[in-house]
Amino acid sequence: MSRILVTGGAGFIASDVAAKLASDPGNEVVVVDNLLTGEPAKIPEGVRFIKCDANDFDDISGVFYAYRFDYVFHYAAVVGVKRTTDNPVMVLRDIDGIRNILDLSKNTGVRRVLFSSSSEVYGEPVEIPRTSGPRH
Ligand SMILES: NC(=O)c1ccc[n+]([C@@H]2O[C@H](COP(=O)([O-])OP(=O)(O)OC[C@H]3O[C@@H](n4cnc5c(N)ncnc54)[C@H](O)[C@@H]3O)[C@@H](O)[C@H]2O)c1
């Protein structure tokens, strides 16, 4: 049995990831989300949901120490160009979020952490469909 944490699991990408993971009876899946943009209706069947802010160490650390996860998928973030330009400080606080996830994963024996980058790393497309990789 693998214990898996999915952050941002009431959102677009992570709700699908959580559903796929939960479809394997060998997985126990916990979803955390602060419902900033997420919707409870997107949280899939068969997972345990905890309303929690990944950027708040006290909030998220309790979840890590209670469950001792094997794997963590981190998708909790402020997303969307308008939302991020309207709320730059809130976006910067997401750095606390990934720091919390990495520190707590290291300190509680998580085997692997997976997170998504941003499609913004590809920049403006030079042709459609895109064929170029990310800019470095
Ligand atoms: N949608 C895309 O095409 C795309 C492409 C590449 C990368 N990504 C990345 O994938 C991740 C998820 O994107 P999405 O499109 O599913 O966004 P989304 O807004 O649908 O999902 C994000 C979820 O995170 C939750 N959340 C936000 N801040 C939180 C916090 N501090 N603690 C707990 N929960 C929090 C929101 O409530 C929401 O449910 C983001 O990091 C995004 O940059 C998305």
The ligand as an SDF file (V2000), in Angstrom:
LIG
                    3D

 44 48  0  0  0  0  0  0  0  0999 V2000
   -3.3600   24.1080  -16.5260 N   0  0  0  0  0  0  0  0  0  0  0  0
   -2.2700   24.0130  -17.2760 C   0  0  0  0  0  0  0  0  0  0  0  0
   -2.3080   23.9830  -18.5220 O   0  0  0  0  0  0  0  0  0  0  0  0
   -0.9130   23.9110  -16.6270 C   0  0  0  0  0  0  0  0  0  0  0  0
    0.1840   23.7100  -17.4380 C   0  0  0  0  0  0  0  0  0  0  0  0
    1.4400   23.5780  -16.8650 C   0  0  0  0  0  0  0  0  0  0  0  0
    1.5600   23.6390  -15.4930 C   0  0  0  0  0  0  0  0  0  0  0  0
    0.4790   23.8710  -14.7010 N   0  0  0  0  0  0  0  0  0  0  0  0
    0.6730   23.9480  -13.2630 C   0  0  0  0  0  0  0  0  0  0  0  0
   -0.0850   22.9220  -12.5950 O   0  0  0  0  0  0  0  0  0  0  0  0
   -0.4790   23.3940  -11.3060 C   0  0  0  0  0  0  0  0  0  0  0  0
   -1.9880   23.2760  -11.1810 C   0  0  0  0  0  0  0  0  0  0  0  0
   -2.5930   24.0120  -12.2300 O   0  0  0  0  0  0  0  0  0  0  0  0
   -4.1730   23.9370  -12.5270 P   0  0  0  0  0  0  0  0  0  0  0  0
   -4.3460   24.4270  -13.9120 O   0  0  0  0  0  0  0  0  0  0  0  0
   -4.7060   22.5990  -12.1460 O   0  0  0  0  0  0  0  0  0  0  0  0
   -4.7050   25.0740  -11.5370 O   0  0  0  0  0  0  0  0  0  0  0  0
   -6.0370   25.1320  -10.6290 P   0  0  0  0  0  0  0  0  0  0  0  0
   -6.1900   26.5640  -10.2000 O   0  0  0  0  0  0  0  0  0  0  0  0
   -7.1820   24.4530  -11.3000 O   0  0  0  0  0  0  0  0  0  0  0  0
   -5.5950   24.2310   -9.3820 O   0  0  0  0  0  0  0  0  0  0  0  0
   -4.8000   24.7210   -8.3340 C   0  0  0  0  0  0  0  0  0  0  0  0
   -5.4330   24.2310   -7.0460 C   0  0  0  0  0  0  0  0  0  0  0  0
   -4.5700   24.5870   -5.9640 O   0  0  0  0  0  0  0  0  0  0  0  0
   -5.3750   25.0920   -4.8940 C   0  0  0  0  0  0  0  0  0  0  0  0
   -4.4860   25.9550   -4.1040 N   0  0  0  0  0  0  0  0  0  0  0  0
   -3.9540   27.1500   -4.4670 C   0  0  0  0  0  0  0  0  0  0  0  0
   -3.1230   27.6030   -3.5040 N   0  0  0  0  0  0  0  0  0  0  0  0
   -3.1400   26.6510   -2.5240 C   0  0  0  0  0  0  0  0  0  0  0  0
   -2.4810   26.5390   -1.2730 C   0  0  0  0  0  0  0  0  0  0  0  0
   -1.6410   27.4980   -0.8260 N   0  0  0  0  0  0  0  0  0  0  0  0
   -2.7160   25.4430   -0.5020 N   0  0  0  0  0  0  0  0  0  0  0  0
   -3.5770   24.4710   -0.9240 C   0  0  0  0  0  0  0  0  0  0  0  0
   -4.2370   24.5280   -2.1030 N   0  0  0  0  0  0  0  0  0  0  0  0
   -4.0040   25.6070   -2.8980 C   0  0  0  0  0  0  0  0  0  0  0  0
   -6.5270   25.8110   -5.5630 C   0  0  0  0  0  0  0  0  0  0  0  0
   -7.6410   25.9480   -4.7210 O   0  0  0  0  0  0  0  0  0  0  0  0
   -6.8030   24.8770   -6.7530 C   0  0  0  0  0  0  0  0  0  0  0  0
   -7.7200   23.8680   -6.4090 O   0  0  0  0  0  0  0  0  0  0  0  0
    0.0360   24.8440  -11.2070 C   0  0  0  0  0  0  0  0  0  0  0  0
    1.2820   24.8450  -10.5330 O   0  0  0  0  0  0  0  0  0  0  0  0
    0.2020   25.2560  -12.6640 C   0  0  0  0  0  0  0  0  0  0  0  0
    1.1920   26.2720  -12.8220 O   0  0  0  0  0  0  0  0  0  0  0  0
   -0.7480   23.9950  -15.2440 C   0  0  0  0  0  0  0  0  0  0  0  0
  1  2  1  0
  2  3  2  0
  2  4  1  0
  4  5  1  0
  4 44  2  0
  5  6  2  0
  6  7  1  0
  7  8  2  0
  8  9  1  0
  8 44  1  0
  9 10  1  0
  9 42  1  0
 10 11  1  0
 11 12  1  0
 11 40  1  0
 12 13  1  0
 13 14  1  0
 14 15  2  0
 14 16  1  0
 14 17  1  0
 17 18  1  0
 18 19  2  0
 18 20  1  0
 18 21  1  0
 21 22  1  0
 22 23  1  0
 23 24  1  0
 23 38  1  0
 24 25  1  0
 25 26  1  0
 25 36  1  0
 26 27  1  0
 26 35  1  0
 27 28  2  0
 28 29  1  0
 29 30  1  0
 29 35  2  0
 30 31  1  0
 30 32  2  0
 32 33  1  0
 33 34  2  0
 34 35  1  0
 36 37  1  0
 36 38  1  0
 38 39  1  0
 40 41  1  0
 40 42  1  0
 42 43  1  0
M  CHG  2   8   1  16  -1
M  END
$$$$
